[in-house]
Amino acid sequence: MTIKKTNYSAEHTGPFETLLQRDFMGFHGKYFIGKELGLTGCEVSLNRLPAGKGIPFVHAHQKNEELYIVLRGNGIFFVDGEEFPIQEGSLIRVAPAGERAFKAGSEDLSSSVSRPRQEA
């Protein structure tokens, strides 16, 4: 349930474990919260990947950087052919042209991704 008031909105999405029940264009575990909360300046997604699974595509953007915040778990992040380990507490900023993807490691990977709304 979403609460919408004049100067705020709030939603309880439930435990991150339930994110796998959400579907975004056939991809389970991704939930965009901008529309529900009425965000006007950015888009934010909540994400959960099961252990060993990865984002099924490498992508870049034309205009906007993205900020990835790892909330739980571990994995590998890929940018422009380079890879590095990530874990709970990792913060990753990727420039618009950076070709990116990530994969969960030995644990499920929970994260939040934010970017300006212009290209959301």
C-alpha positions in Angstrom: 0.0 0.0 0.0 1.3 3.4 -0.9 0.6 6.5 1.2 0.5 9.8 -0.8 0.3 13.1 1.0 1.1 16.7 -0.1 4.8 16.7 0.8 5.7 13.0 1.1 4.8 9.5 0.0 5.6 6.2 1.6 5.4 2.5 0.7 6.4 -0.7 2.4 7.5 -3.1 -0.2 8.1 -6.0 2.2 11.3 -8.0 2.7 13.8 -8.1 -0.1 13.2 -11.9 -0.4 9.8 -11.1 -1.9 11.4 -9.1 -4.8 11.8 -12.3 -6.8 8.0 -12.3 -7.0 8.0 -9.0 -8.9 8.4 -9.0 -12.7 9.9 -6.3 -14.9 9.6 -7.2 -18.6 10.2 -10.9 -17.8 13.0 -10.2 -15.4 12.2 -11.3 -11.8 13.6 -9.5 -8.9 13.5 -5.9 -10.1 11.0 -3.2 -8.9 11.0 0.4 -10.1 9.6 2.6 -7.3 9.4 6.0 -9.0 5.8 5.7 -10.3 4.5 4.4 -7.0 6.1 7.1 -4.9 5.6 9.9 -7.4 9.3 10.6 -7.8 9.9 13.6 -10.1 13.7 14.0 -10.2 15.0 10.4 -10.3 14.2 6.8 -10.8 15.1 4.2 -8.3 14.9 0.4 -8.5 15.2 -2.3 -5.8 16.9 -5.4 -7.1 17.5 -8.9 -5.9 19.5 -11.5 -7.8 19.7 -15.1 -6.6 23.2 -16.5 -5.9 25.1 -17.2 -9.1 22.7 -15.3 -11.4 23.5 -12.2 -13.3 21.8 -9.4 -15.2 21.1 -11.0 -18.6 22.5 -8.0 -20.6 25.2 -5.4 -20.7 23.9 -1.9 -21.1 24.8 1.8 -21.2 22.9 5.0 -21.1 23.0 8.1 -23.3 22.8 10.9 -20.7 22.7 9.8 -17.1 25.0 8.2 -14.7 23.8 5.5 -12.3 24.5 4.9 -8.6 24.5 1.3 -7.4 24.3 0.6 -3.7 24.8 -3.0 -2.5 22.5 -3.6 0.4 23.2 -7.3 1.0 25.2 -10.2 -0.4 28.2 -10.2 -2.8 29.1 -10.6 -6.4 31.1 -9.2 -9.4 30.5 -5.9 -11.1 31.5 -5.4 -14.8 32.2 -2.0 -16.4 33.8 -1.6 -19.9 35.3 -5.1 -19.8 36.8 -4.8 -16.3 35.4 -6.6 -13.3 35.7 -6.1 -9.6 34.2 -7.7 -6.4 31.3 -6.1 -4.7 29.7 -6.7 -1.3 27.3 -5.2 1.2 28.2 -1.5 1.5 29.8 -1.2 -2.0 28.9 2.0 -3.8 29.4 2.1 -7.6 29.0 5.2 -9.8 28.9 4.4 -13.5 29.2 7.2 -16.2 26.5 7.2 -18.9 28.6 5.5 -21.5 30.0 2.8 -19.2 28.9 -0.6 -20.4 27.7 -2.3 -17.2 26.3 -5.5 -15.7 26.7 -7.4 -12.5 26.4 -11.0 -11.1 25.5 -12.3 -7.7 28.3 -14.4 -6.0 27.9 -17.1 -3.4 25.0 -15.2 -1.8 21.9 -13.5 -3.1 22.7 -9.9 -4.1 20.3 -7.1 -3.0 20.8 -3.6 -4.3 19.3 -0.2 -5.1 20.0 1.7 -8.3 19.3 5.4 -8.8 19.6 7.7 -11.8 18.1 11.1 -12.8 14.7 10.7 -14.3 15.4 12.3 -17.7 16.3 8.9 -19.2 14.4 6.6 -16.8 
